[in-house]
Amino acid sequence: MSFSYKDAGVNIYIGRNVVSNIKKLVHKTFTPNVLTDIGSFGGCFSFPVSEYKNPVLVSSTDGVGTKLIIANLMNCYDTIGQCLVNHCVNDILTTGAKPLYFLDYIGTGQLNPNVIKELITGLSKACCENDCSLIGGEMAEMPDIYKHKDYDLVGTITGVVEKENLLSDRVKRGDILIGLPSSGLHTNGYSLARKVLLKNYSVEDYISEIDGVLGEVLLKVHRSYLKPVFSLLCKKELHAISHITGGGIEGNTKRVIPKDLNLKIDWSAWDWLPIFRLIQNVGKISVKEMRKVFNLGIGLILIVERDYGDKFFHELENNSEQPVSIGEIG
């Protein structure tokens, strides 16, 4: 009896058809700098040499964690790709870099063309919104590693910043912390949130405390802060940027300040988003633990020279942001 790759759970032909079906979505993100089509062994990108004097390339890789499980339960996959791109954009934004190109990895137990198309739709949409080209990726069908509906989604981004604008070693005592609102959990804390909430609710339940369907609130897209912050990146009074991911406000912001300085956070300066209150109340979670795990409604923090705080607030408000003064460097 002969045995085939398909018998082992891997269908090469479906994979080829999926690549063909997503080409238009990927092409939407292309700029003249992209030199290769999808399906190549490597994505080629012509660096815009004339636009920079002393460029520094910045790269980052990340995933979206167990938010994927909520997407599976909701059978909704078109936003999770946006979360991934925006998360990666924010990570390199902390150095002062803007994105150039993006690559994705999708691992799954069984290729589902409709799911893959929704995932790529989200990736494409966010790449277009962030002026970032989706130049390649990988789809791996591995039934012995992932269960039937399981999948993983990971992305790698590369961006660029002028060396003189690179955000490093600027933070000093007295600098102020300007927080920008998050849309929800973004892409962190879902293991704890699921453990707490899904014991008591279904993802399809409408919950009055959060004024929405639980699954829809949990799937709110991780914000990109590139556009509201971009005009500030060249200002020397901007000393650092912290992207609030796993580890919360303190854990992430300590990563961008000198070890001999500390954070003085005014935790009363803003109201938690309702979803965080729900998680805390249902799970009987301590305030200390909530602060350690979640962003609590602040997704990005700018560390700014005190005397220029009003100017930064004004410019952020002109960019349709709602900045909040949340503390200072001590």
N, C-alpha and C positions, 0 to 999 in steps of 0.2 A: 504493500500500500504506500503510495507516494504522499508526501506531506508538503504543504505550501506555506509561504509567508502569511497568506490570508488565513490559513487554518490556525496559525499561531497568534492571530488577532491583529495583524497589521495589514491594512489594505492600501497598497501603493497607489492604486488608481484613484481612490477617493482623495488622497493627498494631492495628486496632480491636479484634479478638478478644482479642489479648494483654492490652490494657488492661482489658477486661471480665473476663478470667480472674484477674487479680491483685488485683481490688478487695477481696476478703475479706482477703487478706494485708495490704494497706495499712491497711484499716479497723481491724485489730487494734492498730495503733500510735496511733490517734486518741485524743485527750483532748477534753474540752469546749471547749478553747481553739482547736481546729481548726474553721474556719468554712466551708471549701470542700471539695468532693469532688475526687478525682483526675479529670483531664480538663479542669479549669479552666485558663484562661490564666495564672493566678497563684494560688499557695497563700496563703490568708489565715489568720493566727494571731493570736488575741486575747491581747495581752500581759497577764500577771497583775500589774497595777499595784499592787494592795493588798499584795502580798507583798514589795515592795521599797521602800526609802527613796530610794536614789540608784543606780539600776541602770545597768550598763554592758553593752551588747551586744557579744558577741565572735563573729566568724565566721571560718571556715577552709575551704579547698578542698583536696582531695587525691585521689590515686588509689591503686592497689595495685601499680603497676609491672608487671614481667614475671612476677609470680606468676600472672598470668592465663594465661600459656603452660603452666604446670604444671597448672592447672585444666583447660585444654583437653586436654592429653595424658592426664589421668586421667578425662576426661569427668565431672568432679565440680565442680558450680558452686554448691552450697548453702552453702559456707563462705566463699567469696570476698566475698560481700556483708557478712558479719559482720566480716571483716577491715577493710573500708572504713569502716563505721560506727565501729568501735572505734578505728581509727587517728584519725579525725577527732575523736572524743570526747576522746582523750588529748591531741591538739594544743591544744584550747581549755582542757583541764584545767590546762595549764601556766600559765594566767593566773588560775586559781582559779574558772573558770566551769563551770557545769553545763549540759548541753544542753537546748534547747527544741525545735528542729525540724530536719529533715534533708531535703535534696533530692538526687536522683541523676540521672546522665546515663549512658545506655547507647548506645554507637555500635557498629554491627555491619555485616558484609558482607551477611548475610541473616538476617532475624528467624526465630529458632527458638523457638516458643512454650514448649517444655519447658525450654530453657536459660534463657529470660527468667524463667519461673516460679521456677526454682531460685535464680536471682540475687536475685529479689525476696523469696523465702522467707528468705534469709540477711539481707537488709536489714531485713526486718520483725522477725525474731527478735532481732537486735542492738538495733534501735530500742526494742523492748519491754523488753529487759534494761537499757537505759540511760535509761529513762523519757523517750524522745525520739520525737516524732511525725514520721512520714514523710508530709509534706504535698504532695509533688509530685515530678515528674521529667520526663525526656525520653528517648524511644527514637528513634534515628535509624538508618535503613537506608541505608547508603552503599556500594554494591558497588564503586565506583571508588576508594574510599579504603581499605576493609578487604577482605581476602580472605574467602572463603566462610565459614570458621569463626571468623575473627578478630572480636574485640570489644574495646571499652574500657569501663572502669567508673570513674566519677568521682563524688565526692560533695561537697556543700557543707553545712556545719553552722552553726547559729547557737545560741549559748548566752548565759547571763547571769551576772553577778557583781556583788555590791554593791561600789561604788567603794572603800569603806574596806577591802575584802578583796582588792582587785586585787593580784596578785603582781607587784611591780615595785620596783626600787631598794632592796631590803632586804638583799641579800647582803653579808656582811662577812668579813674575815679571821678564820679559826678556825672558821667554820661547818663542820659535818660533812656528808658525802655518804652518804645511805641509799639503797641500790639495791634495787629490787624485781625479782624474776625475770621473764624473758620466757618465752614458750612455744616459741620457736624463732626463725626469721629475721624473724618478723612480716611486714612488707611491704617490706623493703629488702635489697639485696644479691643479688637473684635473677639479675641479668645475669651476675655473676661466678660464682655458685653453679651456674647452668645450664651455663655455658661449661666449667666444671671437671668437674662430676659426670656430665652427660649424654654426655660422650665415653667414659665408662667404665662407666656403668650405664644401665639402663632405669628409668623411673619405677615400674615394677611389681616391681622387684627387692627381695627382702628382704636387708637388709644387717645383719650381726650387730653391727658396730661401733655402729650407732644403734638396734639392737633394734627394727627396724620396716621397713615397706615405704617405699622412698625417697620416692615421690610423696606418701604419706600424711603423712610427717614434714615434708616441705616445705610441705604445705598446712595445717599446724596453725594454728588461728585466732589472729590477732593479738589479744592480750589487751586488754580494757578495764580501766583502773585506777580508774575512777570510784568504784565501791562501796567498795573498801578504803581509799581516800584521802579520800572525801567529808567524813567527820567531822573531818578535820584542816585543811580549807581555811580555816576561820575563825580559826585559831590564828596569832597574830602571830609566833610562834617559827618558823613555816614561812616561809622566806625566798624560795624559788624551787622550781620543778619543771622538770625536763628530760625530754622524751620522746625516747628514743633511736631515731632513724630513720636515714636516709642520712647518713653522716658519722661514725657511731659515737659512743662515749661522750664523747670529748673534743670533737669537732666540734659536737655538739649542746649540751653543757653550757656551753661557752664562750659560747653565745648568750644565756645568762641571768645571766651574772656581769659585773661591771664590768671594763673593759679593763685597769685597773691591778692586778687580782688574777689569780691563776692556779689551776690545778687540781693537787692532789697526790693522784693516784689510786694505790691499792694494788691492783695488777693480780693479786696473789696471793690476794686476799681471797675469791675464789669460783672454782669450777671451770667451765670452758667447757662448754656443752651438747655432747653427742657429735657432733651434726650439724656444728658448727663445726670440730671436730677432723678430721672426715672431709674437709671442704672444704679445710682447710689441707694435710693430708697428701697428698690426691690431686693437688691443684693445685700443691704445693710453694710455697705462698704464705707470704711473710714475716709475722712477728708484727706488724710495723708496719702492713702492708697490711690484715691481718685487723682490727686495732683501728680502722683508718680507715673500713672498709666496714661491719662488722657490729656488732650489739649484744652479741654474745658471751655472751648469757644474762642481761643486765640490760636491762630494757625501759623502766624509769622511774627517775629519780633525784630524791629529795627533798633539798633543801639546807636544813638545820635548824640553829638556834642550838645550839651545843655543849652547854650546860648542860641542855638539854631533850631530848637524844638518847635517853636511857633511856625517857622518857615516850612518845616517838614510837614507839620499838621496841615497847613494851608494847601500845600501842593498835593498831598494825599487826598484831601477832601475835594480838590479840583479834579482828581482822577477817580471820583465817585467811590472813594473808600470811606470807612468809618473808623479812623484811628482812635486808640484809647491809650492814655498815659498809664502805664501799669507798674512803674517803679523806676529804680536807678541802680547804677553800679556803685557799690560801697567799698 
